[in-house]
Amino acid sequence: MAIIPQEAQELFKSVDDVVFTTANADGQPNGSIVGMKAILDDETIYLSDQFFNKTKANFLANSKCSVVFWEGSKAFQLYGTVEYVTEGDVFAAQSAWVNAAFEKMGMPITAKGGCIIKVDAVYTSTPGPQAGAQIA
């Protein structure tokens, strides 16, 4: 696993949405926009599932994924491995937060499950000579 650099953690927390990319067993890619997200620790992120259809089918067939996020010209990619959860302490805590947030917005949406993503590598996508370089 890789340690997510502090700069990447701060940006992940500050952006509204991230792009969660998966691919099916045949390699067909899919990208989903995810707003309900959290950092669990220096090596792990959580993405909440309310609407994953193709995405869920993909990571159940192929657990490798990436998460891309940016603001202005600062950008990162996290490569990782998905574990899908629908019960347990992590899911209970995250779904309580997600469900409360949707309720506050007046939206009748609840968390169906969640993706615990163990980060395998971190890359910078910030323009410049280091663009695309692995940083963790």
Secondary structure, DSSP 8 states (H G I E B T S, - for coil): -----HHHHHHHHHSS-EEEEEE-TT--EEEEEE--EEEEETTEEEEEESS-SHHHHHHHH--EEEEEEEETTEEEEEEEEEEEESSSHHHHHHHHHHHHHHHHTT------EEEEEEEEEEEE--SSTTTT-B--
